[in-house]
Amino acid sequence: MRMSVRLRLALACGVVFLLAGLLLLAVVTFVVWQNLDPRDGLRHPDYIRVSNVVFLPEDLSYRVAEQRVAQVRRIYQVDASKNVITVGGIALLVGAWGAAALGWRAAGWALHPVRGVTVSARRIAQGHDLAGRIAHEGPDDEVKELADIVDVILARLARSFDGQRRFVANASHELRTPLTINRTLVDVAVRRPDATEDVKRLGESLLLVNTRHERLIDGLLALAEGEQAVLDRRPFDLTDVVEHVLDLAGKEAEEREVAIHRLLDSAPTAGEPVLVERLVQNLVENGIRHNHSGGQVWVSTRQRADRVELVVANTGLPVPPYEIETIFEPFRRLHGDRLRSERGSGLGLSIVRVVAEAHGGVVIAASREEGGLTITVELPYESP
């Protein structure tokens, strides 16, 4: 069990008070014991009085009376010491509890600025907006120094991510133009009346490679857009987006002889519908293309408490459990699929995760015992 800093400080105050009290109690007990011990001048008095009877040293009963007095003094000494220890111990325990309570209050007061920094940092982390800053206002102490350092780190991260996104976006846009020109030139060359069969076959191969490059660039652009937090959230029903994507994917499913099963319930959420459509499209295409002839794809949506779920399951080759996490890495393909360009660019599931996280959701993948995958996307529920 891990204790919080505040609890540790409170326990430390209580323990310090307890140790100091034990030391003081031991000193007081020693002093009381010493004060009740007979002094040198009183060890052999000139006479002893017991119940108004005086015993002189020359009397035979003097020794007996002296022992009786020493015994009574010893009893008083022991009783006094026990009383000091008992009362002092109870007072010490009460004081230690009070010291721990005061330490708890003092620690809360001392950690209040840290709590403010934590709340601001959590808000920035949950908002996916690196433009936010902690901007701690207070005395020039260790807490302010820590908050300023975190703000500097956030500023550097924001510049780095913005530069990376701009580079990917600009490169994607710049590469689209030559690819479009290449596709047009190859298409014109293939359609010429005097084009030979070799030229046509070469043109078809070039068009296939060109199409793959276009999908790759679209994927990079979607990945760069998906990494940005969705600030303009619009309410929509996830089921409507899924139905639209399934209608578009029906033709490809028929060509590959893959059956699609729908189980769609209302699933209201909020965000950017275009990005969510890309998420659903990637999942459905992944289920169709990474399948076998006569395979099946199951698509379902539902609402669960404060979340909505999209579940896409498909048949196909078995996926080892240790490979589950790697399929979300960019350009990662399973079963040596790197050369099969018709199955995508290797960015599909990376885009799915990025878009889901930008909407405050999560993606969970699991392998099916019969082969294939089950991918679940959870997004926040939004009242319609």
C-alpha positions in Angstrom: 0.0 0.0 0.0 1.5 3.3 -1.1 0.9 6.2 1.3 0.4 9.8 0.0 2.8 12.5 0.8 0.3 14.2 3.1 -0.2 11.0 5.1 3.5 10.4 5.4 4.0 13.9 6.7 1.2 13.5 9.2 2.6 10.1 10.4 6.1 11.7 10.6 4.8 14.4 12.9 3.0 11.9 15.1 6.1 9.6 15.3 8.4 12.5 16.2 6.1 13.7 18.9 5.8 10.2 20.3 9.6 9.7 20.4 10.2 13.0 22.0 7.4 12.3 24.5 8.9 8.9 25.3 12.2 10.5 26.0 10.6 13.1 28.2 8.5 10.5 30.1 11.7 8.5 30.8 13.4 11.6 32.2 10.5 12.5 34.4 10.2 8.9 35.7 13.9 8.9 36.6 13.6 12.2 38.4 10.6 11.0 40.4 12.4 7.8 41.3 15.5 9.6 42.4 13.5 12.2 44.5 11.8 9.4 46.4 15.0 7.5 47.1 16.4 8.2 50.6 19.2 10.7 50.8 22.5 10.0 52.5 21.6 12.1 55.5 18.4 10.3 56.1 19.5 6.7 55.7 20.3 6.4 59.5 18.1 8.9 61.4 18.5 9.5 65.2 15.1 8.1 65.8 12.2 6.5 63.9 8.5 7.4 64.6 5.9 4.8 63.6 2.3 5.5 64.7 3.3 7.9 67.4 5.9 5.4 68.7 9.5 6.5 68.8 12.3 4.0 68.3 15.8 5.0 69.2 18.9 3.4 67.7 19.8 1.6 71.0 16.4 -0.1 71.0 16.1 -3.6 69.7 13.0 -2.7 67.6 14.9 0.1 65.8 16.1 -2.3 63.0 12.7 -3.7 62.4 11.2 -0.2 62.3 13.9 1.0 59.9 13.1 -1.9 57.5 9.4 -1.1 57.7 10.0 2.5 56.8 12.3 1.5 53.9 9.6 -0.9 52.6 6.9 1.8 52.7 9.2 4.3 51.0 9.9 1.7 48.3 6.1 1.1 47.8 5.6 4.9 47.5 8.4 5.1 45.0 7.1 2.3 42.8 3.5 3.6 42.9 4.5 7.1 42.0 6.6 5.9 39.1 3.7 3.7 37.8 1.3 6.7 38.1 3.8 8.9 36.2 4.2 6.3 33.4 0.5 5.5 33.2 -0.8 9.1 33.1 2.2 10.2 31.0 1.7 7.4 28.5 -2.0 8.2 28.0 -1.2 11.9 27.6 1.6 10.9 25.2 -0.7 8.9 23.0 -3.3 11.6 22.9 -0.6 14.2 22.1 0.8 12.0 19.3 -2.7 11.7 17.8 -3.1 15.4 18.0 0.3 16.0 16.5 -0.6 13.7 13.6 -3.9 15.6 13.1 -2.1 18.9 13.1 0.5 17.5 10.8 -2.2 16.4 8.4 -3.7 19.9 8.4 -0.3 21.5 8.0 0.7 19.1 5.2 -2.6 20.0 3.4 -1.8 23.7 3.7 1.8 23.2 2.5 0.7 20.9 -0.4 -2.1 23.2 -1.5 0.0 24.9 -4.2 1.2 21.4 -5.5 -2.5 20.4 -5.7 -3.2 23.4 -7.9 -0.3 22.5 -10.2 -1.5 18.9 -10.4 -5.0 20.0 -11.4 -3.7 22.3 -14.1 -1.4 19.6 -15.5 -4.2 17.0 -15.5 -6.5 19.5 -17.3 -3.8 19.9 -20.0 -3.2 16.2 -20.3 -6.9 15.3 -20.6 -7.5 18.2 -23.0 -4.8 17.0 -25.5 -4.0 20.7 -25.9 -0.3 21.4 -25.4 -1.0 25.1 -25.8 -2.3 25.2 -22.2 0.0 26.2 -19.4 0.1 25.8 -15.7 0.9 29.5 -15.1 1.3 29.1 -11.4 1.1 32.3 -9.4 2.6 32.4 -6.0 5.8 33.1 -4.1 9.1 32.3 -5.8 9.6 28.9 -4.1 10.2 25.3 -5.2 6.6 24.8 -6.3 6.7 27.8 -8.7 10.1 26.7 -10.0 8.7 23.2 -10.8 5.6 24.7 -12.5 7.7 27.0 -14.6 9.9 24.1 -15.7 6.8 22.1 -16.7 5.5 25.1 -18.7 8.9 25.2 -20.5 8.7 21.5 -21.3 5.1 21.9 -22.6 6.1 24.8 -24.8 9.0 22.8 -26.4 6.7 19.8 -26.9 4.1 22.0 -28.5 6.6 23.4 -30.9 7.9 20.0 -31.7 4.5 18.4 -32.4 3.3 21.4 -34.4 6.4 21.3 -36.5 6.0 17.5 -37.1 2.3 17.9 -38.0 3.0 20.8 -40.4 5.8 18.8 -42.0 3.6 15.8 -42.6 0.7 17.8 -43.8 2.8 19.9 -46.2 4.7 16.9 -47.5 1.4 15.0 -48.1 -0.1 17.9 -49.9 3.0 18.5 -52.0 3.2 14.8 -53.0 -0.4 14.6 -54.0 0.2 16.9 -57.1 2.9 14.8 -58.8 1.0 11.6 -58.0 -2.1 13.0 -59.6 -0.1 14.0 -62.7 1.6 10.6 -62.9 -1.8 8.9 -62.7 -3.2 11.1 -65.5 -0.2 10.5 -67.7 -0.2 6.7 -67.2 -3.9 6.6 -67.8 -3.6 8.5 -71.1 -0.7 6.3 -72.2 -2.7 3.1 -71.5 -5.8 4.3 -73.3 -4.0 5.3 -76.5 -5.1 3.3 -79.5 -1.6 2.3 -80.5 -0.6 1.1 -76.9 0.8 -2.4 -76.9 -0.1 -5.1 -74.4 3.2 -4.7 -72.7 2.6 -1.0 -72.3 -0.9 -1.6 -70.9 0.3 -4.2 -68.4 3.1 -1.8 -67.3 0.5 1.0 -67.0 -1.7 -1.1 -64.9 1.1 -1.9 -62.6 2.1 1.7 -62.3 -1.5 2.7 -61.6 -1.6 0.1 -58.8 1.6 1.5 -57.3 0.4 5.1 -57.7 -2.9 4.2 -56.0 -1.0 2.7 -53.1 1.1 5.8 -52.7 -2.0 8.0 -52.8 -3.5 5.9 -50.0 -0.3 6.2 -48.1 -0.3 10.0 -48.4 -4.0 10.1 -47.4 -3.2 8.0 -44.4 -0.3 10.2 -43.3 -2.5 13.3 -43.6 -5.3 11.6 -41.6 -2.7 10.6 -39.0 -1.4 14.2 -38.7 -5.0 15.5 -38.4 -6.0 12.9 -35.9 -3.2 13.7 -33.6 -4.7 17.1 -33.0 -7.2 17.4 -30.2 -10.9 17.8 -31.4 -11.9 21.2 -30.1 -15.1 21.6 -32.1 -17.3 18.8 -30.9 -20.6 18.3 -32.6 -23.1 15.8 -31.4 -23.9 12.9 -33.8 -25.0 9.3 -33.7 -22.2 6.8 -34.2 -24.6 4.3 -35.7 -25.4 6.7 -38.6 -21.7 6.9 -39.5 -21.3 3.1 -39.3 -24.3 2.5 -41.5 -22.9 4.9 -44.1 -19.5 3.3 -44.1 -21.0 -0.2 -44.3 -23.1 0.8 -47.3 -20.0 2.1 -49.1 -18.0 -1.1 -48.2 -20.7 -3.5 -49.4 -19.3 -3.7 -53.0 -15.8 -4.6 -51.9 -17.1 -7.1 -49.4 -19.1 -8.8 -52.3 -16.0 -8.9 -54.5 -14.0 -10.6 -51.8 -16.9 -12.9 -50.8 -17.0 -11.6 -47.2 -20.3 -11.4 -45.4 -21.0 -8.4 -43.2 -23.4 -8.8 -40.2 -24.9 -5.7 -38.5 -26.2 -5.3 -35.0 -26.5 -1.5 -34.6 -28.1 0.3 -31.7 -28.2 4.0 -31.1 -24.9 5.3 -29.9 -24.9 9.1 -29.5 -21.5 10.8 -29.1 -19.7 14.0 -30.0 -16.7 15.0 -32.0 -15.6 15.4 -35.6 -17.8 13.1 -37.7 -15.4 13.1 -40.7 -12.6 11.8 -38.5 -14.8 9.2 -36.9 -16.0 8.1 -40.3 -12.3 7.5 -41.2 -11.9 5.5 -38.0 -14.9 3.3 -38.9 -13.8 3.0 -42.5 -10.4 1.8 -41.5 -11.8 -0.8 -39.1 -14.3 -2.2 -41.7 -11.7 -2.3 -44.5 -9.3 -4.0 -42.1 -11.9 -6.6 -41.4 -12.7 -7.2 -45.0 -9.2 -7.2 -46.5 -7.5 -9.2 -43.8 -10.0 -12.0 -44.2 -10.4 -15.1 -46.4 -12.9 -15.9 -49.1 -16.2 -16.9 -47.5 -15.2 -15.1 -44.3 -17.4 -12.9 -42.1 -17.3 -9.5 -40.4 -19.5 -8.5 -37.4 -20.1 -4.9 -36.8 -22.1 -3.7 -33.7 -22.7 -0.4 -31.8 -24.3 0.1 -28.4 -24.4 2.4 -25.5 -23.0 1.4 -22.1 -23.3 3.8 -19.1 -21.3 6.9 -20.0 -19.6 5.3 -23.1 -20.6 4.2 -26.6 -19.0 1.2 -28.2 -18.2 0.1 -31.7 -17.1 -3.5 -32.1 -15.7 -4.9 -35.3 -14.8 -8.6 -35.4 -13.7 -10.6 -38.4 -12.5 -14.1 -39.3 -9.1 -14.6 -40.8 -5.6 -15.8 -39.9 -4.9 -16.3 -36.2 -3.2 -13.4 -34.5 -0.8 -14.2 -31.7 -1.6 -12.3 -28.4 1.9 -10.9 -28.3 1.4 -9.2 -31.7 -1.8 -7.4 -30.6 -0.1 -4.2 -29.5 2.2 -4.0 -32.5 -0.6 -3.8 -35.0 -1.3 -0.2 -33.9 2.2 0.9 -34.9 2.5 2.8 -38.2 3.5 0.7 -41.2 3.3 -2.5 -39.1 1.8 -5.5 -40.9 1.2 -9.1 -39.8 1.8 -12.3 -41.7 4.4 -10.7 -44.0 1.8 -8.5 -45.7 4.2 -5.7 -46.6 4.2 -6.4 -50.3 0.4 -6.8 -50.7 -0.4 -3.2 -51.5 -4.1 -3.9 -52.0 -4.5 -4.4 -48.3 -3.5 -0.9 -47.4 -0.5 1.2 -46.3 -0.1 -0.1 -42.8 -1.5 3.1 -41.2 -5.2 2.0 -40.8 -5.1 0.9 -37.1 -2.7 3.7 -36.2 -5.2 6.2 -37.5 -7.9 4.4 -35.5 -6.1 4.7 -32.2 -5.1 8.4 -32.8 -8.6 9.4 -33.8 -10.1 7.6 -30.8 -7.7 9.2 -28.4 -8.3 12.6 -29.9 -12.0 12.1 -29.0 -11.2 11.0 -25.5 -11.8 7.3 -26.3 -9.8 4.1 -26.2 -9.2 1.2 -28.6 -9.0 -2.4 -27.4 -8.0 -5.3 -29.6 -8.2 -9.0 -28.9 -7.4 -12.1 -31.0 -10.2 -14.6 -31.7 -9.6 -18.3 -31.0 -11.1 -19.1 -34.5 -8.8 -16.6 -36.2 -9.0 -12.9 -36.9 -9.5 -10.0 -34.5 -12.1 -8.3 -32.4 -11.5 -4.5 -32.1 -13.5 -2.4 -29.7 -13.6 1.4 -29.8 -15.1 3.2 -26.8 -16.0 6.9 -27.2 -17.6 9.3 -24.6 -21.4 9.3 -24.5 -23.1 12.5 -25.5 -26.8 13.1 -24.8 -28.7 13.6 -28.1 
